[in-house]
């Protein structure tokens, strides 16, 4: 035990300075100062969509809008027929006619879904080909078109759900 105490005292005395009694300053040294300026990196602007992709997007967007137009045309008829069949027995004449009208609406919606599926395929291809750091004009253009078509289909789904709700058993 005494050896341990003596050894620790010897270690402590070795830490004492043997000079003029001054200790080193704890102030920031010149090498520890931060200098220079930080300029943000310029924003990367993705290139515009290629002509082929832009043309294909325009075709698919037009196809989806045409399908939505058909849906809107048939909506009034389906609405009035489903109102007439509300509360009617399943398989009655009014119920059957309303079901046919709903099927016509779903057919128009399916045309828009085909356009969305083609846009999804373009989106995947553009995402695979996108520059990892800068994106791709094709990717941005397809993404915007997908958003528009998805919104149209969402409106159609809400309409179909409301009309189907009237024909519940």
C-alpha positions in Angstrom: 0.0 0.0 0.0 2.8 2.4 0.8 4.4 1.7 -2.5 1.2 2.7 -4.3 1.0 6.0 -2.4 4.7 6.8 -3.1 4.3 5.9 -6.7 1.2 8.2 -7.1 3.1 11.0 -5.4 5.9 10.6 -7.8 3.5 10.7 -10.7 1.9 13.9 -9.4 5.2 15.7 -8.9 6.2 14.8 -12.4 3.3 16.9 -13.7 4.5 20.0 -11.9 6.3 22.5 -14.0 9.9 23.1 -13.3 10.1 26.5 -15.0 9.0 30.0 -14.0 5.7 28.9 -12.6 3.6 30.0 -15.6 1.1 27.7 -17.1 0.3 27.5 -20.8 -2.6 29.7 -21.9 -5.9 28.2 -22.7 -6.8 30.9 -25.2 -7.5 30.0 -28.8 -4.3 29.5 -30.8 -4.0 30.9 -34.4 -4.2 27.3 -35.8 -7.5 26.7 -34.0 -9.2 29.8 -35.5 -11.7 29.2 -38.3 -10.9 31.3 -41.4 -12.3 31.5 -44.9 -15.8 31.8 -46.3 -18.4 29.3 -47.1 -20.1 29.6 -50.4 -23.2 27.4 -51.0 -23.0 25.1 -53.9 -25.0 26.3 -57.0 -28.4 24.7 -57.3 -28.6 22.0 -59.9 -31.2 22.6 -62.5 -32.3 19.3 -64.1 -32.3 19.4 -67.9 -35.7 19.6 -69.7 -37.5 16.5 -70.7 -36.3 14.9 -73.9 -38.5 15.3 -77.0 -39.4 11.7 -77.1 -40.5 11.6 -73.5 -42.3 14.9 -73.7 -44.3 13.7 -76.7 -45.2 10.4 -75.0 -46.2 12.3 -71.9 -48.4 14.6 -73.9 -50.1 11.6 -75.6 -50.8 9.8 -72.3 -52.0 13.0 -70.6 -54.4 13.6 -73.5 -55.6 10.0 -73.3 -56.3 10.3 -69.6 -58.1 13.6 -70.1 -60.2 12.1 -72.9 -61.1 9.2 -70.6 -62.0 11.6 -67.9 -64.2 13.5 -70.3 -66.1 10.3 -71.1 -66.4 9.7 -67.4 -67.9 13.1 -66.9 -70.3 12.7 -69.8 -71.6 9.4 -68.4 -71.7 10.6 -64.8 -75.0 12.4 -65.0 -76.9 9.4 -66.4 -75.3 7.1 -63.8 -76.2 9.6 -61.0 -79.9 9.7 -62.0 -80.1 6.0 -62.5 -78.5 5.2 -59.1 -80.9 7.7 -57.4 -83.8 5.8 -59.0 -82.4 2.5 -57.8 -81.7 3.7 -54.3 -83.4 1.3 -51.9 -84.5 -1.0 -54.8 -84.1 -4.7 -54.3 -80.9 -6.4 -55.6 -81.5 -7.7 -59.2 -84.5 -5.6 -59.7 -84.8 -3.7 -63.0 -83.8 -0.3 -61.6 -80.9 -1.9 -59.7 -79.6 -3.7 -62.8 -79.9 -0.6 -65.0 -77.9 1.4 -62.4 -75.2 -1.3 -62.3 -74.8 -1.2 -66.0 -74.4 2.6 -65.8 -71.8 2.2 -63.1 -70.0 -0.4 -65.3 -69.9 2.2 -68.1 -68.3 4.7 -65.7 -65.7 2.1 -64.6 -64.9 1.4 -68.2 -64.1 5.1 -68.7 -62.0 5.1 -65.5 -60.1 2.0 -66.7 -59.0 3.9 -69.8 -57.4 6.6 -67.5 -55.9 3.8 -65.5 -54.2 2.4 -68.6 -52.7 5.9 -69.2 -51.5 6.0 -65.6 -49.9 2.6 -65.9 -48.0 3.7 -69.0 -46.9 6.9 -67.1 -45.8 4.6 -64.2 -43.6 2.7 -66.7 -42.1 5.9 -68.0 -41.5 7.1 -64.4 -39.6 4.0 -63.5 -37.5 4.2 -66.7 -36.7 7.9 -66.0 -35.9 7.2 -62.4 -33.4 4.5 -63.3 -31.8 6.8 -65.9 -31.8 9.9 -63.7 -28.5 11.4 -62.7 -28.0 10.5 -59.1 -27.2 14.0 -57.9 -29.0 16.3 -60.4 -32.2 14.5 -61.2 -33.6 14.4 -64.7 -36.0 16.5 -66.7 -37.8 13.4 -67.8 -38.3 12.3 -64.2 -39.8 15.7 -63.2 -42.0 15.9 -66.3 -43.3 12.3 -65.8 -43.8 12.9 -62.1 -46.0 16.0 -62.8 -48.1 14.2 -65.4 -48.5 11.2 -63.0 -49.8 13.6 -60.3 -52.3 15.1 -62.7 -53.7 11.8 -63.9 -53.7 10.4 -60.3 -55.8 13.4 -59.2 -58.3 12.8 -62.1 -58.6 9.1 -61.1 -59.0 10.1 -57.5 -62.0 12.2 -58.4 -63.5 9.4 -60.4 -63.0 6.9 -57.5 -64.8 9.3 -55.2 -67.7 9.6 -57.6 -67.9 5.8 -58.1 -67.8 5.2 -54.3 -70.7 7.6 -53.7 -72.8 6.1 -56.5 -72.1 2.5 -55.3 -73.1 3.6 -51.8 -76.6 4.2 -53.0 -76.9 0.7 -54.3 -75.9 -1.2 -51.1 -78.0 -4.2 -50.1 
